[in-house]
């Protein structure tokens, strides 16, 4: 229901602002710009969905092989002590546990092309346990919010963009991104746990958090003495190597089980294509609404209003020019990426705002895109508190990114 109100708000607010600009500001081109943006975004939404078809087809085929070969079950058993506390309604050893682990692992390695199909597979498996098929279940909401928190261990794309912008040290935002994305993840976990009355003060959860913190330190130790221009390629190679190793492991498990690997792959691949077509209406709907909101200048009004508020309170406003990335990222990954590049070109990649925009880009996730795609893939109509919890996680991530930007870089700008 919350997504319904937000979707309507995008259109209604955009329409009111467009009327104001047309009749008060005499901007006669605004309605033309809005319609052009809406039509362009409708086409883009369909293209994105169809563009997922190949990726979905391949990865869900591989996942089906992993299931038949028993590897998904092994992953489920491995994560059960921790996941059973976060997903108490999912039976022990259920395939969804393994699919969720695969999704989180791919996301943390920065492999979005692999993460989305695995996430949709997990959502479908969770839907099989859902007693109310049109309403998001507790496990589905927890899974989706942790996705929107978007823990990224290797922010390869951000480092690559900073390298292309000729930053002195493209990876100097690496540690702030690790910290802020972890904070967003914890915020999302706590928020949903409060809604679902889940007790997080249990040994498996605390062990996981300690282990994750150790992993963060290990990554920091690995990259701290690495040449800046090598961090992006080496971390990308690490992520790609791990994912490819998983593919090969699944295929070998199928051989060991003496199944017809190719036939099983084709069976799963057909499902992937069907899902990619099914999500088109959901994705087009949300992207068109976002396009209308942007075209009327509502985003600029929002950012300028926040800047004026902080200035009136006598607070530092150096962070305000980076806010467009913060507001755009939950709406559009490509849009926020373009804004980050624009900010670095205008202010310099090593400026405070250039670094802050990079941290924000690496911290938050495309919440509305994830809601539309994941819930749309299983025809969920009532999202309950999923959007609220996801936006709380985003907000915590953005605030922590800004504070860390000041802590790490404000004095050196």
N, C-alpha and C positions, 0 to 999 in steps of 0.2 A: 504493500500500500504506500509506503514511503517513497518508493521509486516512482509510483504513479503521480504523486503530488510534485515531486521534483521535476519530472518530465513535463508536466503541465506548466509548472512555474517557468521553465526555460522559454516556452513559447509565449506565455501571457506577458511576462516581464519584457521580453524582446519586443512584443507588439506595442506595448505602452511606450517604451523608450523610442521606438521607431516613429510613433505618432508625435511624440514630443519633439524629436529632431526635425520631423517634416514640417510641422505647423508653427513651432516656436523658433527653432533654429534655422528654418528655411533650407534644410538639407533635403533636396528633392531626390537625391540618389540613394537614400538609405534603403527604401523598400526594394529597389532593384538589386542592391547589394545583398540584402537578406535572401531574396529568392534565388539569386545566383549561388550563394553559399549553400542554401538548403539543397538545391539540385545537385551541386557538385559533391556535397557530402553524402547524398543518397547514393550516387554512383560509387563514391569511395567506399561506403559501407558494404555495398554488394561485392565490390572488388576484393575487399579485405576478407570477406567471408569465403568467396570462391578461391582466393589466394591461399586460404587455410586448407583447401581440399586436398592438395598434394601432401602437405605435411601431416594432416589428420589421417589420411589414407595410409601413409607409411607407418606412422607411430602406433596407431591402434592395431595395425597388423602385427607389428613387433610385440606389442603388449599382449596380444592374444597368444603369440608363441611363448612368451614368458609365463603366461598362465598355464598353458598346456604342459610346459616343461617343468613347472613347479617352482620357478624362481620367484614369482610374485608371492607365493605362499611363504617362501623363506624370508623375503623382505618383511612380510606381515608379522611373522614370528619375532623377527629382530626388533621391530619398533613397538611391539605390543605393550611392553611394560610402561612406556611413556604415553603412547597414543591411547591406551585404554583409559588413562586418567582424563585426557582431553575429549575423548569420544566414547563416553561410557555406554552409549546406546548402540555401538557397533560391536557385534559379536567377536570374540577372540579369534584371531586367525582369518578374519574375513578378507577377501581380496582387495577391498577398498583400502585397507591399511597399507598394503604394498604399493598400490597406485598412488596414494597420497604421498608416501615417502619418495617415490620416483618424481612426482611433481615438484615437491619442495626441493629435492636435490638439484633438479634441472634449473629451477628458478634461482637458487643460491649460486649456481655456477654461471649464471647469466645466459643460459641457453633457452631463451623464450620459445623458440620454434619447437623445442622438445617438451617444454613445460606445459604448454596449452593443451596438446592432445592428451597428455597424461592426466592433467587436471580434469578434463572433460570425461575421461574414462572413470576417474575416481567419483566424479559427480553422478555419473550414470549408475555406478555400483551402490552409492549411497542412496540413490533414488529407489533402488530395489528394496531397501529397508524402510522406506518412508511410508508411514501409515496414512498420510494425507498427501497424495501425489501432487496436488496443486499448491501446496503450502510448504515452504522451506522447513526442513527438519532441523533439529539442534545440531547434529553432526555436519550437515551441509552448511549451516551458517558459520560454525567454527572453522571449517575448512576454507570457506570463501574469504572470511575476514583475515585469516592467517595468510591467504594469498594476496589480499589487497595490501597487507603490511609489507609484503615483498622483500624479505631478507635477501640481500645481495652480498655474497662473499667476494665476488670478483666483478667490480663495475667496469667491465671491459669497454662497453660503448662510450661511457663518460670519459675514460682515459684516452680512448682513440680520438674523440672529438677535441679534447684539450690538446692532444699531440698535433692534430691537424691545424689547430689555432695557434701553434707555435708557443705554447706555454713553456716556461723555463723548466718546470718539473711537472709534467702532466699528471703524475700520480700523487701529487701532494694532498689531494682531497681524499685519498684512499681510506685513511684511518677515520676521519670524521664521518664518511659515508658508512663505514662498518658500524660505528657506534650509534649513529642516528637511525639506521635501518633496524638495528637490534632493539632500540628503544621503541620504535613503531611496532615491531613484532610483539614485544612484551605487552605494550599498551593494548593491542588488539586481543591478545590472549586473555588479559585480565578483564577487559570489557565484556567479552562474550562469557567468560567464566562467571562474572557477576550476574549477568542475565540468566544463565543456566544453572546457577548455584553450584558451581564446580569448585571443589577445594584444591587449590594449586600447591598447598604446603604439604606435599607428599614426596617421599624420597625419589621416585623415578623422575619427577618433574625437576626437582632441585639438582639431581645428577645431570640431567639433560642440559639445564642452563649453565651449570659449571663446565660441562664438556664443550658446550658451544662457545663459552668465553675463552676456553683454552684453544679452541680452533681459531678464533679470531686472533689470538696472540700468535699462534703458529703462522698464520698467513702474514701477519705484520712482520714477524722475524724473517720470513722467506723473502719478502719484497723490499725490506728496508735498505739493503745494500745493492739492489739490482739497478742497473742503468735505467734512467727514466724511459728511454725509447724502447726498452725491452720488456717493460712490465706488461703493457697491453698485449703484445704478441704471445708472451710466455703464459700469461694467465688464460688467454683465449685457447692456447694449445692445451693447457691443463684441463679446462672444461670440456673441450672437444674430445680429448683423449679418454676422459672418464666416461662420457656418454657413449662413445664408440665401443669402449670396452664392455659396457652394459649390453649393447646390441649384440655383440659377439657372444657374450655369456648366455644371453637368451637363446640364441641360435644353437649353441653347443648343448644347452640343456634339452632342447628339443631333439637333437640327434641322440643324446644319451637315453632319452625316454622312448626312442624309436618311433617318433610320430612323423607324419608327412609334414615337414616344416613349411613348405611352400603353400600347401592347401590350407593349413591353419592360418598362415599369414594373410592369404586372400580373404578368408572368412572374416578376419578382424578388419581388414582394409575396407571391405564393403561398408561396414558399420561407420568407419571414419568419414567416408564420403557422405553418407546420409546425414550425419551430425553437422557437417560443414554447411550443408544446404539448409538444415532446419534452423540454424541460428541467424540467417539473413534478416528476417523481419525484425528481430530484437536488436541487432546491431545497427541496422539502418535507422530504426526509430530513435535511438539514443544519439547517434552521430548527427542526424539532421537537426535535432533539438539543440545540440551543442553549437552547431554551425550558425544557427539563428542568433544564439546568445552572443557569440563572438562578433558577428557581422554588425550588430547594432552598437557595438562599443561598450556593452555592459561590463566586460572584463576590465576595461580601462577605468570606468567609473568606480568599480569596486576597489581597485588598487589605489587610485588617487584618494579615495575616501579614507582608506586605512592610513595612508601617509599623512593626510591632514589631521586625523585623530591623534596619531602618535606625536606629531609636531605640536599640536595644541597641549599635549600633556608634558611637553618639554623633554621628550625622549629622543634618542638618536634614531634617525630615519635612513641611515645608510643602507639598510637592508631592503627598503621598499622597491628599488628598481628590479630586484630579483623575484619579487612576489608573483609576477605573471607566470613564472615557471611553476610556482607552488599551486596556483589556482588551476593551471592548465593540465598538470600531470594527472590528477584524478579523472580528467575528462578525455584527454587525448595524449598518447605517448609521443606520436610524431609531432603534434603541435607544441608540446613542451620542449621537445628536442630542438625544434626550430627556434623557439624563443631563447633557449640556452645559448645556441650558436650566435644568434643576433646580439645577445647581451655581451658575449665575449668579444665579438667583432667591434661593438660600439665602445665598450669600456676596457677591453684588454683581458685576456685569459688569466693574467696574474693580478688583476685588481681584486679588491674585496668582493665586489658584486659579481665579478666573473667566477670567482671561486665558490661563492655562496650559491649561485645558480647551479653550478656543477654538483654541489653537495645535495641540494634539493632534488635535482634530477635523479640522482642515484639513490635517494632515500625513499621516495613515495612511489606508489603504483597507480595504474590506470583503473581506479575503483569502479567507475561507471561501465567501462568496457568489460571488466571481469564479471560484474553483476549481470550485464546484458547477455554475455556469451555463455557463462556457466549455467545460470538459471534458465536461459532460453533453450539450452541444449536438452533439458529434461522437462520443458514446459511448466516450470514453476511460475505461478502468477502472484502468489502472496509471499513476499520476501521477508515479512515480519521486521525485525530490528537489524537485518543484515547491513543495510545501507548506513544506518546510524552508527553501528559499531565500526564499520569500515572507515567512515569519515572521522571518527574519533581517533582511530589508529593513524590515519593520514595527518590529522591535526597535530598529534603528539610528535610524529616524525618531522613535520615541518618546523614546529617550534624548536625541537632539539637540533635540527639542522641549522637554524638561524643562530641559536646560542653557541653551538660548536663552531660556526663560522666566525663569530666574534672572538671566541676563545683562541682559535688557532691562527686566524689571519687578519683580524681588524687592525692590530697594532703594526703589521708589516706592510699594509697597503700604502 
